């Protein structure tokens, strides 16, 4: 689910691009917060549905703290907004050997405190979006590259945090008007395997690509892929259930 249509680094009107980026920022920021509205109470924020990940409260604060940490790294601002939060919510997104996931080592803030932090950070980040010099096309050396990094990072966490919420007990989540439950069901259409012939595949993104990219997307690589077969349609829940039961 996307908060916005693709944002391009190119254009003829810097003012229009600035407003497009602002809209993209606020839409993504709001969409991520809506995800956490699907839990039944604030107590659920301290649940750890995946043992190799932090409690949900970490991810609620993480995307906001990321903006500040990257704005500092990019030289756009000179000091932390809330140094405690920007340290606490910085490390432990994925299970790494240097991550500390021991509950006893953390004193998580209240959900209301993190909500307030996110509200304050929304206004704080809106300010450089409104005032930073903007010229087109936006390049990796441009301060707006850092802003786009924060926005795309939040979009990524919408997907990954939704997975954590799906691992909660069903009693800990509730319906949300923006995320309706699928009410249709039926037998799975017959799925067949399709042969794909060997070919040379080219991967990579050029430095002048017109959309934001992460560092590992750039460069070029070609690889010869041998013949293989793949299912014609996405694997359905019904097909996967047979696998699980087997």
N, C-alpha and C positions, 0 to 999 in steps of 0.2 A: 504494500500500500504506500503510495507516494503522497507527500504533502504538496507537491508542486510539479509542474512540467519541467523537463530538463532545462537547466540554466546554462546559457552559452556565455563564453568569455568575450565574445565579439559583440559588435553593435556600433551604431552611429550616434547614439544619444546617451552620454554619460549620466544625465539626470534620470532618464528612464531606466537605465541599468541599475542605478543606485536604488531606485524604488522597487525594482524587481528583486534585488538582493534582500532588501528589507522585508518585503512580503514573504520571500522564501524563508528567511530566518524565523519570522514570527509563526508562520504556518508549521514549520518543522518543530519548533520549540513547543507549540501548543499540542501538536499531534502526539509528541512523546509523552507529555503530561497526561493526556487522555488515556493512554495505555494503563497508567497506574490508577486511574479512576475505576478500573474494573475489579479491584480487590474489595472485599466486603468491609474491611476496617483497617485502621492504621497499624494494628498489631501485625498484620500480614507483611508489612514492610520489613519486619525483622526475621521473617522466615528465610530459610536457605534451601530452596527447592532443589538446587543442584549442589551436592557436597563439595565440588571443586570450584565453586564460585562464592562470592560474598553474598550476604543477605540483600534483598531487593533495595533496601535503603541506600546501599552503595551506588547502585546503578541509577537511582533517582537523582542523586547529587552529582554523579560522575560527569555527565555530559555538560553540565553548567560549569563545573570546575575546569574542564578541559579548555573551554574558551579562554578563561583567565590565564591558565598556564601557557597556552600557545600565544596569546597576545603578548605576554612577557617575553617568551622565547623569540618572538618576532620583533621585539624592540618597539612595539606599539604603545605599551604601557610600561611603567617602571616598577610598580609594586603590586603586591597581592591585594585582592579585595577582602578575602577572609583566609588568611594563611593557613589556619587550622583545617578548614574545609578543603582547601586546594591541595593540601598534603594528604589528608585522609581519603579523599575521593579520587586520588590520582593513580594508585597502584593496586593491582589485583583484579583487573578485568578478565584476564585469562589465567589459567593455572600455569605458573612459571615457578622454577625452583627457588627464585628469590622472593616470591610472594608470601606474605604472612596472612594466612586465613584463620588463625587461631582466634576464636571469639573472645577469649579472655584479654586479648591485646587491644581490643577496640571498645571505645565508649561512644556508641553511635548517637548522634543528636536526635531530637524529636522530629517527627515527620513535619510538624508545623514549622520548625526551624529551617528545614530543608526547603519547604515550600516557599517560605519568605526569602531564602537565599536565591532560589530560582527566579522569583518575581523581581528581586533587586538586580540580579544579573541580566535579566531580559532588558531592562532599561539601560544598564551599564553598557551592554554590547551594542544596543541600538545607537548609542552616541557616536562611536567611531564609524559605524555604517553611515551615519548622517554627515560626518565631518571630514573623514579621511579623503585626501585627494584621490580622484578616480579618473584614470584614462583607459581608453580601450585600444586594443584588447588587453584584458587582465592577464598578466604574466606571473610566473612563479616568484619574481622579485617584488611584486606589487603587494602592499599591505593587505589588500582585499583577498589575496590568496589565503591568508590566515583565517579570515572571516569565512570563506568558503570551506576551508578545512573543518572548522567547527560545525558548520551546518551539515556537511556530508557525514561527519562523525556522528552527529545526532541521528541522522537517518539510518545509519548502520545499526545503532543501538536500539532503534525502534524494532528492528527485526530480531536482534539477539535477545533483547529483554522480553519480547513477546514469547520467545521459546521458554524462558524461565517461568513466566506466568503460566504457561501451559503445563508446567511440571508441578504446579500447586495442586493441592487437594481441591476437587471441584466445589467443595463447600466454602472455599476461601475466595472464590471469584463470583462475580455477578454479571448479569447482562449489561451491555453498554449500547446506547442508541447508535453510536458511530461504528460499532463492530457487531452487526447483527449475526445471529446464528443462522447457519444454512438450514433451511427447512425442507429441502428436497432430498430425496434419496431414491435408490433404485438399484437394479442389478447392474453389475459392471459390464460394459460392452466387451466383447472378446478382444483381447489384446494379442498382437502377433509380433514376432521378431522381424526386424528389417535389416538386411545386410547393407553395410556401408563399405564401399570400395576403398582400398588404400589410396592415400593422397598426401601431398605435402601441405601442411598447415602453417600459416604465418601468424604469429602472436606479437602483440606489442602496440604501443601508442607513441606517436611522434610528439616532440616537445611543443609543436605548434598546434596540437589538437585543440578544438574549440570548446572542450568541456574540461572541468576540473578532473584531475587524476591523482592517485596516490603514487608514491615513489616507485612501488614495485610494478606499476602498469607500464612504465616507459621503457624504451629500448625495443629491440626486435629480435625475434628468435623464430627459426623455422624448424620444423620437426616432421619426419616422415612417419605417418601413422599407418600401421598395417590394417588389413581387413578386420572388421569387427561387426558384431550384430548388436542391435539396440531395440528396446521395445518401441513399438509404433506410438503408443500413448504413454503418458505419465503413469507410474504405478499407482493404482487406486488403493484406498484403505482396505477394500475387500481382498485384493490380491496380497497385500502385505499381511493381513490377518492370517491368511493361509500359511505364509512363511513363518509367522510367529508360532502358530499352533503346531507346525511341524517340528 
